[in-house]
Amino acid sequence: MGDAEPEIKAFLRARRAALDPAELGLPDGLVRRRVRGLRREEVAQLAGISVDYYTRIEQGRAPAVSDSVVVALARALRLTPSEHTYLRNITLPRRERPVDPGPRPRVRPEVRLLLEAMDETVPAFVFGPGGDVLAWNLLGGRVCFDLAAIPERERNSALLVFLHPDAKALHPEWDKVADETVAGLRAEAGRHPGNVRVCQVVRELLERSEDFRRRWEAQAVRERTGGTKRIRHPVAGELVLTYEAFVLPSDPGQVLCTYTAEKGSPTAAALRALARGTVPVG
């Protein structure tokens, strides 16, 4: 996780393989392609750099890659904004040294008050490094797992998605949730290569989950800033929620995530019932 060379090599190879040369107007050439995607020389040509320099970048042997070259590679490889940012992060010359994460981060009282203020209508959570669930409000605890009953170290969004026995029952679109979880975790690993907690979560999932391992090797990258999530509540039925993630500027590494329902929808009614306790829970 902290070594840039395998990250760069695996990511650039995966992005090369994902492109169709024909769609980019590239000929097959005199020699039939043995592997799918673009050749190194084709990426170099599209980016306007030498083949030797591109090869050194892909092998992690380029000591410093300028912003202009990263932009050119992102354009040549048709990277998304999240993938572009990830490439910039993993090609930075200075890598963070792993440090002991110390005790689990604590959520400020002011943020907990904000969570409580949303108790009756908005499920909300505070996530820490690697997706650790640091805090949640009343509704947050009623729409998903029984977080209070889960050991603190296992109270992590990625570990729950891939290792909890009820995860696929809770998430009717589990494959989508799993894909987004892995892509978001990779984006975080690129931003904070020396964060030990991120590394711990990734290593544990690589060892324990074939589903995670397959997705991690696909090199997908995506920042998790918002979207729609479906939850199959065991009593309240299916909930359709829109989520938004807000970085807490005064609390490094912490993100507030809120889930809302369309006004007047069955989900909104179900959330009100869950908050009042008129729907049996647990």
C-alpha positions in Angstrom: 0.0 0.0 0.0 2.8 2.5 0.8 5.0 1.5 -2.2 4.1 3.6 -5.2 5.7 1.3 -7.8 3.1 -1.5 -7.8 0.2 1.0 -7.5 1.3 3.0 -10.6 2.1 -0.1 -12.7 -1.2 -1.9 -11.9 -3.3 1.3 -12.4 -1.8 2.3 -15.7 -1.9 -1.2 -17.1 -5.6 -1.5 -16.1 -6.5 1.8 -17.7 -4.6 0.9 -20.9 -6.4 -2.4 -21.1 -9.8 -0.8 -20.6 -9.5 1.3 -23.9 -10.5 0.1 -27.3 -7.9 1.1 -29.9 -10.5 1.2 -32.7 -12.6 3.7 -30.8 -9.5 6.0 -30.6 -8.8 5.6 -34.3 -5.7 3.5 -33.8 -4.8 0.8 -36.4 -4.0 -2.8 -35.5 -0.6 -2.5 -37.1 1.4 -5.1 -38.8 1.6 -7.3 -35.7 -1.7 -8.6 -34.3 -2.4 -7.4 -30.8 -1.6 -10.1 -28.2 -3.5 -8.3 -25.4 -6.5 -6.0 -25.3 -6.2 -2.3 -25.0 -3.5 0.2 -25.9 0.2 -0.5 -26.2 2.7 1.6 -24.2 3.9 3.3 -27.3 0.4 4.3 -28.2 -0.2 5.8 -24.8 3.0 7.7 -25.1 2.1 8.9 -28.6 -1.4 10.1 -27.4 0.2 11.9 -24.4 3.0 13.5 -26.4 5.9 11.9 -24.5 8.6 9.4 -25.3 8.0 5.7 -25.0 11.0 5.4 -22.7 9.6 8.1 -20.4 6.1 6.5 -20.3 7.7 3.1 -19.6 9.6 4.6 -16.6 6.4 6.2 -15.3 4.4 3.0 -15.6 7.2 1.0 -13.9 7.4 3.6 -11.0 10.9 4.6 -12.0 10.2 8.3 -12.8 11.3 10.3 -9.7 8.9 13.2 -10.4 6.0 13.5 -12.8 5.0 17.0 -13.7 1.4 18.2 -13.6 1.4 18.7 -17.3 2.4 15.1 -18.0 -0.2 13.8 -15.6 -2.8 15.9 -17.4 -1.6 14.5 -20.8 -1.8 11.0 -19.5 -5.2 11.5 -18.1 -6.4 12.8 -21.5 -4.7 10.0 -23.4 -6.2 7.3 -21.1 -9.6 9.0 -20.9 -9.5 9.1 -17.1 -12.4 10.3 -15.1 -11.8 13.2 -12.7 -11.5 10.7 -9.8 -9.0 8.6 -11.7 -7.1 11.7 -12.7 -6.8 12.8 -9.1 -5.7 9.3 -8.1 -3.0 9.2 -10.8 -1.7 12.6 -9.5 -1.6 11.2 -5.9 0.2 8.0 -6.7 2.8 9.8 -8.9 3.7 12.4 -6.2 7.5 12.2 -5.4 6.9 12.4 -1.7 5.1 9.5 -0.1 3.7 9.6 3.4 5.5 7.3 5.9 3.1 4.9 7.7 2.4 6.0 11.2 0.7 4.4 14.1 -3.0 5.4 13.8 -3.3 5.7 17.6 -6.7 5.6 19.3 -9.9 5.7 17.1 -10.7 9.3 16.2 -13.4 10.9 18.4 -16.3 13.0 17.1 -16.6 16.5 18.5 -19.6 17.2 20.8 -20.8 19.9 18.3 -21.0 17.3 15.5 -22.8 14.9 17.7 -25.4 17.6 18.5 -25.8 18.0 14.7 -26.4 14.3 14.4 -29.0 14.4 17.1 -30.8 17.3 15.5 -31.5 15.1 12.5 -32.8 12.2 14.6 -36.4 12.3 13.5 -36.0 12.7 9.7 -32.4 12.1 8.5 -30.2 9.0 9.1 -26.7 10.3 9.5 -23.2 9.0 10.2 -19.7 10.2 10.7 -17.0 8.1 9.0 -13.3 8.2 9.7 -10.2 6.9 7.9 -10.8 3.7 6.0 -14.5 4.0 6.4 -14.6 3.5 10.1 -18.1 4.3 11.5 -17.3 6.8 14.3 -20.8 8.0 15.2 -24.4 7.8 14.1 -27.8 9.2 15.1 -31.0 7.4 16.1 -32.3 6.8 12.6 -28.9 5.8 11.3 -28.8 3.0 13.8 -32.3 1.9 12.8 -31.9 1.7 9.0 -28.8 -0.5 8.8 -26.9 -2.9 11.0 -27.1 -2.9 14.8 -23.9 -0.9 15.0 -23.9 -0.7 18.8 -23.7 -4.6 19.0 -20.7 -4.7 16.6 -17.2 -4.6 18.1 -15.6 -1.2 17.5 -12.8 -2.5 15.3 -15.3 -4.2 13.0 -17.5 -1.1 12.8 -16.3 -0.2 9.4 -18.3 0.4 6.2 -16.1 -1.7 3.9 -15.7 -4.6 6.4 -19.5 -4.6 6.9 -20.3 -4.6 3.2 -18.0 -7.6 2.4 -17.9 -9.6 5.7 -21.1 -9.1 7.5 -23.5 -12.1 6.9 -26.5 -9.8 6.5 -24.9 -7.4 4.0 -26.5 -8.8 0.9 -29.9 -9.0 2.5 -29.6 -5.4 3.6 -28.4 -4.1 0.2 -30.6 -5.4 -2.7 -28.1 -3.7 -5.1 -25.2 -5.3 -3.3 -22.9 -5.4 -6.4 -23.3 -1.7 -6.9 -22.6 -0.9 -3.3 -19.6 -3.2 -3.3 -18.2 -1.6 -6.5 -18.6 1.9 -5.0 -17.1 0.9 -1.7 -13.9 -0.5 -3.3 -13.6 2.5 -5.7 -13.9 4.9 -2.9 -11.5 3.1 -0.7 -8.9 3.1 -3.5 -9.4 6.9 -3.9 -8.8 7.3 -0.2 -5.7 5.1 -0.4 -4.3 7.4 -3.1 -4.9 10.5 -1.1 -3.4 9.1 2.1 -0.9 6.3 1.2 0.6 6.4 4.7 -2.6 6.0 6.6 -2.2 2.8 8.6 -6.0 2.3 9.2 -6.7 2.4 5.4 -3.9 -0.1 4.8 -5.3 -2.4 7.6 -8.8 -2.4 6.1 -7.5 -3.1 2.6 -5.2 -5.9 3.7 -7.9 -7.6 5.8 -10.3 -7.6 3.0 -7.7 -8.8 0.5 -7.1 -11.8 2.8 -10.8 -12.5 3.7 -12.9 -11.6 0.7 -12.6 -12.9 -2.8 -15.3 -10.4 -3.9 -13.2 -7.6 -2.6 -10.0 -8.9 -4.0 -11.5 -9.2 -7.5 -12.8 -5.6 -7.4 -9.6 -4.2 -5.9 -7.5 -5.7 -8.7 -9.8 -4.0 -11.3 -8.3 -0.7 -10.2 -11.5 1.3 -10.3 -11.4 4.7 -8.6 -14.3 7.0 -7.6 -14.8 9.6 -4.9 -17.9 8.9 -2.9 -19.6 12.3 -2.7 -23.3 11.4 -3.2 -25.7 9.1 -4.9 -28.7 6.9 -4.3 -28.9 3.8 -2.1 -31.6 1.1 -1.7 -31.9 -0.6 1.7 -34.1 -3.6 2.3 -35.2 -3.1 5.9 -36.3 -6.3 7.6 -39.5 -4.6 9.0 -40.0 -1.3 7.2 -39.4 -2.7 3.7 -37.4 -1.2 0.9 -36.0 2.3 1.5 -34.8 4.5 -1.3 -32.4 7.1 0.0 -30.2 9.9 -1.4 -26.9 10.3 0.3 -24.5 13.2 0.5 -21.0 13.2 2.0 -19.6 16.3 3.6 -15.9 16.6 4.6 -15.6 18.1 8.1 -12.8 20.8 7.7 -12.0 21.0 11.4 -11.8 17.2 11.8 -9.2 15.8 9.4 -10.2 12.5 7.9 -13.8 12.7 9.1 -16.8 12.8 6.8 -20.5 13.5 7.6 -22.9 11.4 5.5 -26.6 12.1 5.5 -29.4 10.0 3.9 -32.7 11.7 2.8 -35.9 10.6 1.3 -38.1 12.3 -1.3 -40.9 14.3 0.5 -44.2 12.4 0.5 -42.5 9.1 -0.5 -43.1 5.7 1.1 -39.5 5.9 2.4 -40.1 9.3 4.1 -43.1 7.7 5.9 -41.1 4.7 6.9 -38.3 6.9 8.3 -40.9 8.8 10.4 -42.3 5.5 11.7 -38.8 4.2 12.5 -38.0 7.5 14.4 -41.2 7.3 16.4 -40.7 3.6 17.1 -44.0 2.7 15.7 -42.3 0.3 13.3 -40.9 -2.6 15.4 -37.1 -2.5 15.1 -34.6 -5.3 15.8 
